Amino acid sequence: MAQMNMLHAINEALSIAMTADERMVIFGEDVGHFGGVFRATSGLQELFGRDRCFNTPLTEQGIAGFANGLASYGMTAVAEIQFADYIFPAFDQIVNESAKFRYRSGNQFDVGGLTFRTPYGGGIAGGHYHSQSPEAYFTQTPGLKVVIPRNPEQAKGLLLASIRDPNPVIFFEPKRLYRASVGEVPGGDYVIELGKAQVVKQGSDITVLAWGAQMDIVEKACERAEKEGISCEIIDLRTIAPWDVETIAKSVTKTGRLLINHEAPLTGGFAGEIAATIQQECFLSLESPISRVCGLDTPYPLVHEKEYMPDELKTFEAIKATVAY
């Protein structure tokens, strides 16, 4: 075990994967000698050479199209989109090409060796073009997996699993945790299974579900609730697509209540899909309406970032209201 921040854990995962797989290449804007805008790929060009870690032109659609081409020829392609806000120019390539490559060829061809890495979310005073959480856009596209880690240990294991998964994966990295999240990380090579949620804390009164950077928020809110006698079961979804219905349903059947927290706006956010599925699966066990604590239905505001965020206090108040219903 070693202490490291999330950036270090991601960098180590990439280095381990490149060492184990000589077909793996990393590319994107400034990922080479500069090491990326957040330094997630720092030192990899020096270790593995310019042929395996290199810069691309500033064109996200081109990065994604190039990634599809490489992966279709059997390469392990890890493409970085510098900010998740700029994944939209690549949207067509990802949802119409990456996701459908295997299906449209009748399983003759695939781009299963493809992973898109991209930092998402707010909390860094980045304004409306460097703070969005676009994960839900991709969950309606069969053929893609969507993964979001909450801490360094999870980031390393989930990223290694994503790179090795036989399907294209979008790996969203919570940028406000890059250096803020520090923890014990196992040494060497390990993977965390995709598609499985993790029960972080057992509880009996309410299930509180989140992913990525919001896990820290809900844990603090649940600490407040515990002081008022409310027992919270905390779950990290980890993989958004495909998501772990069984683990969530089992928890809600036990607690009778569910609160879902995510940073993306409320309308069209993935919490809505979870709520619809869980009310269908657990209708007779529910003691109160399913609660959603999410971002506002506005562009991400620079000046009013604190008001926009589904923070600890909003979550705490929603927990109390749900339990008292």
C-alpha positions as CSV (number, residue, x, y, z in Angstrom):
1,M,0.0,0.0,0.0
2,A,1.2,3.5,-0.7
3,Q,-0.3,7.0,-0.1
4,M,-1.1,8.8,-3.3
5,N,-3.5,11.3,-4.8
6,M,-5.9,10.5,-7.6
7,L,-3.6,11.9,-10.3
8,H,-0.8,9.7,-9.1
9,A,-3.1,6.6,-9.0
10,I,-4.3,7.3,-12.6
11,N,-0.8,7.8,-13.8
12,E,0.4,4.6,-12.2
13,A,-2.6,2.7,-13.7
14,L,-1.7,4.0,-17.2
15,S,2.0,3.1,-16.7
16,I,1.1,-0.5,-15.6
17,A,-1.3,-1.0,-18.5
18,M,1.3,0.3,-21.0
19,T,4.0,-2.0,-19.6
20,A,1.7,-5.0,-19.8
21,D,0.3,-4.3,-23.3
22,E,2.7,-3.2,-26.0
23,R,-0.3,-2.4,-28.2
24,M,-1.5,0.3,-25.9
25,V,-1.1,4.0,-27.0
26,I,-2.2,7.2,-25.2
27,F,-3.0,10.4,-27.1
28,G,-4.8,13.7,-26.8
29,E,-4.2,17.4,-26.5
30,D,-0.9,18.1,-24.6
31,V,-0.7,14.6,-23.1
32,G,2.9,14.0,-24.3
33,H,5.9,15.9,-22.9
34,F,3.6,18.3,-21.1
35,G,1.8,15.5,-19.3
36,G,-1.7,16.9,-19.9
37,V,-3.3,20.0,-18.4
38,F,-3.6,18.2,-15.0
39,R,-0.4,16.2,-15.4
40,A,-2.2,12.8,-15.4
41,T,0.1,11.5,-18.2
42,S,3.3,13.1,-16.8
43,G,6.4,11.1,-17.6
44,L,4.7,8.5,-19.8
45,Q,6.2,9.8,-23.0
46,E,9.7,9.7,-21.5
47,L,9.0,6.1,-20.3
48,F,7.4,4.7,-23.4
49,G,8.4,7.0,-26.2
50,R,6.7,9.4,-28.6
51,D,5.2,6.5,-30.6
52,R,3.1,5.4,-27.7
53,C,2.2,8.7,-25.9
54,F,1.7,11.6,-28.2
55,N,-0.1,14.9,-28.7
56,T,-3.0,15.3,-31.2
57,P,-4.3,18.4,-33.0
58,L,-7.0,20.3,-31.1
59,T,-9.9,18.5,-32.5
60,E,-12.0,16.2,-30.3
61,Q,-13.9,14.7,-33.2
62,G,-10.6,13.9,-34.8
63,I,-9.3,12.3,-31.6
64,A,-12.3,10.1,-31.3
65,G,-12.3,9.1,-35.0
66,F,-8.6,8.3,-34.8
67,A,-9.2,6.3,-31.6
68,N,-11.9,4.3,-33.4
69,G,-9.6,3.5,-36.3
70,L,-6.7,2.4,-34.0
71,A,-9.0,0.2,-31.9
72,S,-10.6,-1.4,-34.9
73,Y,-7.2,-2.6,-35.9
74,G,-6.6,-4.3,-32.6
75,M,-4.7,-1.5,-30.8
76,T,-5.5,-0.6,-27.2
77,A,-6.3,3.1,-27.6
78,V,-6.6,5.4,-24.6
79,A,-7.8,8.8,-25.7
80,E,-7.9,11.8,-23.4
81,I,-10.5,14.5,-23.9
82,Q,-9.0,17.4,-22.0
83,F,-12.2,18.5,-20.4
84,A,-15.5,16.6,-20.4
85,D,-17.2,19.8,-21.6
86,Y,-15.4,19.4,-24.9
87,I,-16.5,15.8,-25.5
88,F,-19.5,17.1,-27.5
89,P,-17.6,17.7,-30.8
90,A,-16.7,14.0,-30.5
91,F,-20.2,12.9,-29.6
92,D,-21.1,11.6,-33.1
93,Q,-17.9,9.5,-33.3
94,I,-18.5,8.0,-29.8
95,V,-22.3,7.3,-29.9
96,N,-22.6,6.5,-33.6
97,E,-19.3,4.8,-34.3
98,S,-17.6,3.5,-31.1
99,A,-20.8,2.3,-29.5
100,K,-22.2,0.6,-32.7
101,F,-19.0,-0.8,-34.3
102,R,-19.5,-4.3,-33.0
103,Y,-23.3,-4.4,-33.6
104,R,-23.2,-3.0,-37.2
105,S,-20.6,-5.5,-38.3
106,G,-22.4,-8.6,-36.8
107,N,-19.5,-9.0,-34.4
108,Q,-16.9,-9.3,-37.2
109,F,-15.2,-6.1,-36.0
110,D,-15.1,-4.1,-32.7
111,V,-13.4,-1.3,-31.0
112,G,-13.3,-3.0,-27.6
113,G,-9.8,-1.8,-26.8
114,L,-10.9,1.8,-26.7
115,T,-11.1,4.0,-23.5
116,F,-11.9,7.7,-23.4
117,R,-10.5,9.4,-20.3
118,T,-11.9,12.9,-19.4
119,P,-12.0,15.1,-16.3
120,Y,-15.6,16.2,-15.4
121,G,-17.4,18.2,-12.8
122,G,-17.2,21.5,-11.0
123,G,-15.7,22.8,-7.8
124,I,-12.6,24.4,-9.4
125,A,-14.1,27.8,-10.4
126,G,-13.9,26.7,-14.0
127,G,-17.1,28.3,-15.2
128,H,-19.6,27.0,-17.7
129,Y,-17.2,25.5,-20.1
130,H,-14.9,23.6,-17.7
131,S,-17.4,22.3,-15.0
132,Q,-20.1,20.1,-16.6
133,S,-21.1,16.6,-15.7
134,P,-22.2,15.0,-19.0
135,E,-22.3,11.3,-18.0
136,A,-26.0,10.8,-18.5
137,Y,-25.8,11.7,-22.2
138,F,-23.9,8.5,-22.9
139,T,-26.0,6.1,-20.8
140,Q,-28.7,6.0,-23.4
141,T,-26.3,4.5,-25.9
142,P,-26.1,0.7,-25.9
143,G,-22.5,-0.4,-26.5
144,L,-20.8,2.0,-24.2
145,K,-19.7,1.6,-20.6
146,V,-19.5,4.7,-18.3
147,V,-17.3,4.6,-15.2
148,I,-16.6,7.2,-12.5
149,P,-14.3,6.7,-9.5
150,R,-14.5,8.4,-6.1
151,N,-10.9,8.1,-4.7
152,P,-7.4,7.1,-5.7
153,E,-7.7,3.4,-4.9
154,Q,-10.9,3.1,-6.9
155,A,-9.5,5.2,-9.8
156,K,-6.5,2.9,-10.3
157,G,-8.5,-0.4,-10.2
158,L,-11.4,0.9,-12.3
159,L,-9.2,2.5,-14.9
160,L,-7.2,-0.7,-15.3
161,A,-10.4,-2.6,-15.7
162,S,-11.8,-0.1,-18.2
163,I,-8.7,-0.3,-20.4
164,R,-8.9,-4.1,-20.4
165,D,-12.6,-4.4,-20.9
166,P,-13.7,-5.7,-24.3
167,N,-16.1,-2.8,-24.8
168,P,-15.5,0.9,-25.4
169,V,-15.5,2.7,-22.0
170,I,-15.8,6.4,-21.1
171,F,-13.9,7.0,-17.9
172,F,-15.0,10.2,-16.2
173,E,-12.4,11.6,-13.7
174,P,-13.6,14.0,-11.0
175,K,-11.2,16.8,-11.5
176,R,-11.8,18.5,-8.2
177,L,-10.5,15.4,-6.5
178,Y,-7.3,15.0,-8.6
179,R,-5.1,16.4,-5.9
180,A,-7.6,16.8,-3.0
181,S,-8.3,13.1,-2.7
182,V,-5.4,11.2,-1.1
183,G,-5.5,7.7,0.2
184,E,-4.0,4.2,0.5
185,V,-3.6,2.5,-2.9
186,P,-2.5,-1.1,-3.3
187,G,0.8,-1.5,-5.2
188,G,1.1,-3.3,-8.5
189,D,-1.6,-4.5,-10.8
190,Y,-5.3,-4.9,-9.8
191,V,-8.7,-4.4,-11.2
192,I,-12.1,-3.5,-9.8
193,E,-15.0,-5.2,-11.6
194,L,-17.1,-2.9,-13.8
195,G,-20.8,-2.9,-13.4
196,K,-20.8,-3.4,-9.6
197,A,-21.7,-0.9,-7.0
198,Q,-20.1,-0.8,-3.6
199,V,-21.8,-0.5,-0.3
200,V,-19.5,1.9,1.5
201,K,-21.4,1.9,4.8
202,Q,-24.2,-0.2,6.1
203,G,-27.3,1.4,7.5
204,S,-31.0,0.8,8.1
205,D,-33.1,3.9,7.7
206,I,-32.2,5.3,4.2
207,T,-30.1,4.4,1.2
208,V,-27.9,7.3,0.0
209,L,-26.5,6.7,-3.5
210,A,-23.9,8.8,-5.4
211,W,-20.8,8.5,-7.5
212,G,-17.5,10.3,-8.2
213,A,-16.8,13.5,-6.3
214,Q,-20.3,13.6,-4.8
215,M,-19.4,10.6,-2.6
216,D,-17.5,12.8,-0.3
217,I,-20.5,15.2,-0.1
218,V,-23.0,12.4,0.8
219,E,-20.6,10.9,3.4
220,K,-20.5,14.3,5.2
221,A,-24.2,14.7,5.0
222,C,-24.8,11.2,6.4
223,E,-22.4,12.0,9.3
224,R,-24.8,14.9,10.2
225,A,-27.8,12.6,9.9
226,E,-26.2,10.0,12.1
227,K,-25.9,12.6,14.9
228,E,-29.7,13.0,14.7
229,G,-30.3,9.2,14.9
230,I,-30.7,8.5,11.2
231,S,-28.9,5.4,10.0
232,C,-27.7,5.8,6.5
233,E,-26.6,3.1,4.1
234,I,-24.1,4.7,1.6
235,I,-23.5,3.2,-1.9
236,D,-21.1,4.2,-4.6
237,L,-22.5,3.3,-7.9
238,R,-19.1,3.5,-9.6
239,T,-20.3,2.2,-13.0
240,I,-23.2,4.3,-14.5
241,A,-23.7,2.1,-17.5
242,P,-24.4,-0.8,-17.0
243,W,-25.5,0.1,-13.5
244,D,-26.0,-2.4,-10.6
245,V,-29.7,-2.6,-10.1
246,E,-29.5,-5.6,-7.9
247,T,-27.3,-4.0,-5.2
248,I,-29.4,-0.8,-5.0
249,A,-32.7,-2.7,-5.0
250,K,-31.5,-5.0,-2.2
251,S,-30.5,-2.0,-0.1
252,V,-33.7,-0.1,-0.7
253,T,-35.8,-3.2,0.1
254,K,-34.0,-3.1,3.5
255,T,-34.1,0.6,4.3
256,G,-37.4,1.5,2.5
257,R,-36.0,4.9,1.3
258,L,-33.6,6.2,-1.3
259,L,-31.8,9.5,-1.9
260,I,-29.8,9.9,-5.1
261,N,-27.2,12.7,-5.4
262,H,-25.4,13.8,-8.5
263,E,-23.8,17.0,-9.7
264,A,-25.4,17.0,-13.2
265,P,-28.6,19.0,-13.6
266,L,-31.8,17.4,-12.2
267,T,-33.7,17.2,-15.5
268,G,-32.5,14.3,-17.6
269,G,-29.9,13.4,-15.0
270,F,-29.2,9.7,-14.4
271,A,-30.9,9.9,-11.0
272,G,-34.2,9.9,-12.9
273,E,-33.4,6.5,-14.5
274,I,-32.4,5.0,-11.2
275,A,-35.6,6.4,-9.5
276,A,-37.9,4.9,-12.1
277,T,-36.2,1.5,-12.0
278,I,-36.1,1.3,-8.2
279,Q,-39.7,2.3,-7.7
280,Q,-40.6,-0.5,-10.1
281,E,-38.4,-3.0,-8.4
282,C,-39.1,-1.9,-4.8
283,F,-42.6,-0.3,-4.9
284,L,-44.0,-2.3,-2.0
285,S,-40.9,-1.6,0.2
286,L,-40.8,2.1,-0.2
287,E,-41.7,4.2,2.8
288,S,-41.4,7.6,1.1
289,P,-40.9,9.1,-2.4
290,I,-37.4,8.7,-3.9
291,S,-35.5,11.9,-3.4
292,R,-33.1,13.5,-5.9
293,V,-30.5,16.1,-4.8
294,C,-28.9,17.3,-8.0
295,G,-27.4,20.4,-9.8
296,L,-29.7,23.1,-11.0
297,D,-31.3,23.3,-14.5
298,T,-29.0,26.1,-15.5
299,P,-25.7,26.5,-17.3
300,Y,-23.0,25.9,-14.8
301,P,-22.6,29.3,-13.1
302,L,-19.1,30.7,-12.2
303,V,-20.2,33.3,-9.7
304,H,-23.0,31.1,-8.1
305,E,-21.1,27.8,-8.1
306,K,-21.8,27.2,-4.4
307,E,-25.5,27.7,-4.9
308,Y,-25.5,25.4,-7.9
309,M,-23.8,22.5,-6.2
310,P,-25.9,19.7,-4.5
311,D,-23.8,20.1,-1.4
312,E,-23.7,18.6,2.1
313,L,-26.4,20.8,3.6
314,K,-28.9,20.3,0.8
315,T,-28.3,16.5,1.0
316,F,-28.7,16.5,4.8
317,E,-32.0,18.4,4.6
318,A,-33.2,16.0,2.0
319,I,-32.2,13.0,4.1
320,K,-34.2,14.3,7.1
321,A,-37.3,15.1,4.9
322,T,-37.3,11.7,3.3
323,V,-37.0,9.9,6.7
324,A,-39.7,12.1,8.2
325,Y,-42.2,11.8,5.3
